[in-house]
């Protein structure tokens, strides 16, 4: 079983390809619906391997050798550690579509495994997942985008009591009852349940997870204000991501009671400007993303003044205008700023970027009213290292200004319709250090 135009445009594309090879700013997750801009610290990112363990191997050496050979055959999106020797402690498979039941049976023999992450395995079912039950040393597990249901979650809780990191995203056969089951994992520090069936009633069980540091509930559209009331009381929570139209100003008022939260992504919330002061009460918050919260406008943004934010994403907020940008006058610690799909803001608002003297990264995308005037402001930022300007109204005149920024190490500059191919050629001559 297998788990399942013109010539000018051509010139512009070629030049941009050269430019990106010399050091484009990597695509940022700010507001992209994935929440990448507000990630809490994790114990090993997806697709990344942690430092090799020094403990002695207990698994059969032939099984380890066979497993490594199979993992190599799965391609570059599969990682494991260590690469050498008989010890195998971590496996990360980003694309599990080619996994078979035999593969899972083989993995079950790897008694030294501490981390197993299998993403996007559409035909992984309860029977196949049950083969993993002997891996009682696991502390990190991901089984996503599969057809497992609550029975597998029960197996996980019974077999892996030491889990600190669990990702069960996009398993749409699971019910709201999985939260009750998962709540028995008393050591859990990181829980990711993106695009599942969790609602306000199920979310009440989260209160048992007293060690939880990071929680991702994006796409559980029926988890609203009552869920945030529970989340607010988690004593060690530092990172929270949620996407739901069921969250209102009342939910943010509940959440404002939390004094441990460092990172928050709020997407599609049905909130208004009244939530601005609620956010301002989050005394430990340093990273904030507000994405497509249609009722959150200028007054809500201005309420963020004086916060300790080091990273801020404002995306697709149609009720913000130039005056909202005055918030930058009182965010002295801000180092990373993402302004995405802010279509009602222009140069008169963006002039307030000049106050961000600590800014190291600036990402501006789909801000069509921005012109070369704002480039003059950007050029004055003394610590700017990474810059992305996409889909704005700037012209070739901006290019010389950007090239003159002494601190700049990385630049992404594309989709700016008034920029010519000749202008882009200037950028292609610059060698970036990052």
N, C-alpha and C positions, 0 to 999 in steps of 0.2 A: 504494500500500500504506500502510495506517495503522498506526503503532506502538501496537501496542496497549498515696387520696390525699385528699387532703383539701384543703379550702379553705386550711388553714394552709400546706400545702406550696406552694400557688400563691403565697401572700404571701411565703414565704421565698425562693422563686425570684426574684420580682420585686425584693425588697430586695437580694438578692445581686447581681443584675444591676446595680443602681445602685452598689453598693459597688465592684464590679470596675471600673466605668467611672471611678471616682475613684482607682484606683491599686492594683489587686490585685498581689500578688507573682506574677510570671510563673511558669508551670509549670516545675518544675525537673526536670532529667534524672536526678537522683540516684537510682540504683538502678532506673530504669524499664525496664531491659533494653536501653536504647539507649546507655547509658554516658555520657550527656550531662554527668554531674556530674564526670567526670574527663577532660576533654578537654585534650590537650596543645595548646600554641599552634599555630595553623595559619596558613598563608599564604593567607588569604581563606576565610571560612566559607562553607558551602554556602548558596547563595541570596544571598550578599552580594557586592558588587563592590568591587574594590580601587581605590585612587586612579588617576585617568586617567594614561596614559603621555603623554610629550611627544615621543616619536619620530615621524618623518614616516611617513605612510601609504604602503604599497606596493600594497595591494589596489586593484582597479578600483573607482572611486567608485560606479558603477552597481550593482555586486555588493553593496557595503556597504549602499547604500540599500535594495536589495531585501531583503537579509538582515534589516535592522532592521525593515522593514515586516512581514516574516513573523514575527519574534520578538515584535513588539507584538501580533500577532494571536493568539499562543499564550496570552496572558493574563498575569495578575499574578504567576504563579509562575515567570515567565521574566525574567531580568535580563541586562543587557549594559552594557558600558562601552567607550568614552565614549558618552554619549547624543547628543552633537552632533558634527558634523564627519565626515570620511571615514575616520577611524581606528577600528578595532574590534578590541580586544585580548582581551576576556573575554566569554564566554557561559555562563550557568548556567540550565539548564532542569530544574526540579524534577519536572515531569510530562511525560515524553516520549511519552505514549501517542498523541499526534496527529501525531508526526513521520513524514515519508515519506522514501523514498529520494531524492527530488528535494531535500528539505531538506538532507540530508547532502551531496549533490553541491554545493549552494550554499555550505554552510559550508566545503567544501574549497577554495573560491576565496578565502577570507578569510585571506590570507597573513600578516597581522599578528597573528593569534590566538596568544595565549600560554596562555590558560586556556579549556578547553572541558569542561563538566560536563553530562552528560545522564543524568538519573536516571529509572528506572521506564519503560523503553521495551521492552515485552515482545516485540515482533516485530523488534527490532534484531538482525540476524544478521550473519554474517561477510561476506557480499557487500555489505551496506549499509555496514558499518563500514570496509571496505576503501576506500571513497570518501574517507575522511579522511586517507589516507596521505600526502598532499602537505603537510600542516600541520606541517612540520618545525621550526617555532619553538615548538611547544607545550612548556610546562614543567609544566602541571597538566592532568590528564585524568581524567574519571570517566565510565565506561560501566557502569551498574548495572541489575540486574533485567531482563536481556535474555536472548536465546538465543545469544549469541556463544559460541564455544568456543576451544580453544587456538590455532587459526589466527589469530584476531584478536589474541591476546596476542603472537604472533610478529610480526605486522605492527606492533604498537605498539613493540616493542623495536627493530625495524629502522628505523622511521620517526621515532621520537621519542627519540633518545638523550639529550636534555637534560632529560628529565622528572625533576622533584623530588617530584612529588605524583601518586599513582596510586590510584584507587578502582575496584576491579572486583568489588564486593560483589554477592551474590545472583545471580551468573551460574552457574546450577547445571549447565550443560552443560560447563563447564570441568572439567578433571581435576586431580588432584594434581600433575601435571607442570607446571602454570603457574608454580609457585614457581621451578623451575629456569630457566624462560624469563625471568621477571621479574628474577631475580638478576643478569642481564647489564646492568641499568640501574644503572650504578655511581654515578650522581649522586642516586639516589632518597633522599629524606629522610622522606617520609610514604607509608606503604603501608596500604591498607584492603582487607581481604579477608574481609568479614563474610559468613557463610553460604555458604561454598564447600566444596570437597572436600579441603582441606589436612589431612594427617595427620602423624604424627611423622616419617615418612620424608621427605616433601616439605619439611617445615619445616627440615630440615638445610641446605637451600640458602640459607636466610636469612642464613647466616653470611657470605656474600659481600657483603651490603649494609652496608658499613662506614660509610656516611654516614647511615644510617637514624636518625631522631629519634623517629618516631611509628609504632607498629604496632598494628593492630586485627585480631585473629583471632577475634572473637566468632562462635560458632555453628559453628566447625570442631571438631566434637565428638570427633574422633579425634586431635586435636593435644593431646597430654598432657604428661607429665613430660619426655620427650625434647625436645619443642619448647621448653619453658621452659629447658632446659639450653643450647640454642642462643641463645635470646633473651637470656639472662644475659650472654653474651659480646659482645653488640653494643656497641661502645665509645662510641657517641654517643647511645644510646637514652634518651629522657627520658619518653616516654609509651607505656604498654602497656595494651591492653584485651583480655580473653579471656573467653570463656564455653565451658566444657567440663567434663563430668563425668569426663574422663580425667586431670585434674590432681589429684595427691595431695600429701601433705605433702612427699614427695621432690621434686616439682616446685618447691614454694616454697623448699625448701632450696637447690636449684640457683639459683633466681632471686635469693636473698639475696646472692649473690656480686656482683651488679651494684651499682655505686656511682655511676651516672649517672641512674638512674630517679627522676623527679620525680613521676610520676602513674601510678597503677595502679587498674584496675578488674578485680576478680575475681568472676566470676559462675558459680554452679552447680559450683564446684570441690568435689571429694570430699576436702576437707581437714578436719582436726580442730584442737583447741586447740594442738596441737604446732606449727602453722604461725604462731602468734602471735609467738614469738621469732624466727622466720625473717623475718617482716615488719619486726620491730624493727631488724634488721640493715641495712635499706635506708636508708643514712645520708642520702641526698639526698631521700627521699620527703617530699612536702608535701601530696599529694592522694591519698586512698585511698577506694575504694568496695568494700565487702564485701556482696555481694548473693546471697541464697539459697544460701549455703554452709552446708548444714544441720548439719554436724558442728562448725562453728566457733562456740563458745559463750563463756561468761563468762570462762574463763581465757584464751582466745585474745584477747578484747577487752582484758582487763587487761594483756596483754603489750605493748600499744601505748603504755603510759604512757611519758612522756618523749620521745616522737618529736616531730619538727619539723612536725607536720601543721598546715596552715592550712585544709584542707577535708576533712571526713570524712562518709561515708555508711554507715550501718548499716541494712541492709534485710532483712527476713524471715529473721531468725536465731533460730529457736525455742528454742535452748539458751542464750539470754542471759537473765539475770534482773536484779533491782535492783542486785546487787553489781557487775555489769559496768559500770554507770554511774559507778563510782568512777574510771574511766579519765579522766574530765573533770578530776579534781583535779590532773592532771599533763600537761595539753595546753595550755600557756600561750599558744601562738601561734595556736590555732584561731580562725578567723574565720567559717567557714561550716559548719553542722552540719545533716545530714539524718537524722532518725530515722523510718524508714518500716516499717510492719508489724512493730513490736516489741511483741508482744501480752503478754509476760510481765513487762513493766516498768511500775511505777507511780510514785506520788509519792515513795515512800521512796528510789527510785533517782534520779529526776529532780531531787531536791534538789541533786545534785552539779552541775547546770547553773550554779549560783551561782558556781562557780570560773572560769567562762569569761568573764573580764573583757574579752577582746578580741573577743568574738563580735559579728559584724555581721549575720549571717543565720542564722535558725533555722527549720527546716521540720519540723514534727511531723505525721505522717499515720498513721492507724490505730494509735494507741497508746491503746486503750480504757480502760486503768486510770488514765490521767492525769485529774486533777480540778482544781478551782479552786485547790487548794493549790499546784500547780506554777505556776499563773499568778502567784502572789505571788513566786516565785523568778525567773521570767522578767522581771518588772517591775523587778528590781534590776540587770539587765544594763546597764551604762552606755553601751555603744556599739552597742546593737541598733538596726538600721535597717530590716531586712526580716524579717517574721514571718509564718509560715503555720501555722495550727492547724486540722487537718481530722480528722474521725472520732475524736474523743476523748470523754471523759466530762465535760467542763466544762459549766457552766451560764451563765445570764445574769450571774452574779456576776463572771465573768471579764472581761466586756466593759468595765466601768468601769476595771478594773486595766490593761487594754491601752491604753485611750484615754489613760491618765495617763502612759504611757511617753514622756518628752520627746524622745528621739532617734528614735522610730519614724517612718519615711517611707512604709512600704508594709505592707499587711496583707491576708492571705487568711484568712477565717474562715468555714468552712462544714462541713456534714455532721456537725456536733456535735449529736447527737440530743436532748440535754436543753436546748438553747438555743431560746428562743421567738422568734416573729416580732417581738414587741414589743422584745425585746433586740436583734435585728438592726437594727431601725430606728435605734437609737442609733448604730450603726456607719455607717449611710448618711449621717449628718449630718457626718461627719468628712471633711475634704478632705486627701488625701495628696499629698505632693510628688513621689512616685515611682510 
